[in-house]
Amino acid sequence: MYGKEETIKKVILTDLDSKDDTLKHLKNFKKENEYVEVSKWRDCKEIIDMVDDT
């Protein structure tokens, strides 16, 4: 984590189409953590592609 924020606002977790129970575990983790969002990897890729890292 980096930046000037005092608290975590949002963490996006994504599953890369694994064949195990990863997605289920991510969804359970989301239930326990209000700042977590679970996204499909294609949606996450679109978000990352929009980030300007300059």
N, C-alpha and C positions, 0 to 999 in steps of 0.2 A: 504494500500500500504506500502511496506517496501523495503528496499534495499538501494543501493548507487546511484541509477540512479537520474539524475537531472530532467528528463522528463519521462512521461509515454510512453513506446514503444508499448505495445500491451495489450489490455484487451480482454479476451475471454468470451463472454456471451453465455449461452446455455439455451434452453427451455427443460424442463423435460416432454415433451409430454402433456402439459396442453391443456385443451379444450377451453380456452378463446383466446383472441387476443394477447397473450404474444409474440409469434414469430413475428407477424406483428410489434409490438412495438419495439422489438429488432432490426429488420431490419431497421426501420425508425431511430432509435438511431444511428445505424451504418452509415447511410447516412450523419448524422450530425457530426460524430466523426471519423476521419481518423484512429485513433489508435484502434478502436473496430473491433473485428471479431466475427461473429455469427456462432456458430457451433452446429451440432446435438449432443445430449447428449452422444451418443455412441462414437463419435469422441473425445469429451471432456474427457470422462472417460479414453480412451486410452492415452491421453496426461498426465492426472493426474497420472495414473498408472506408467508412465515412470519417474516421478519426484523422484529424490533421495533426501530425506529430512534429510539425516544424515550430 
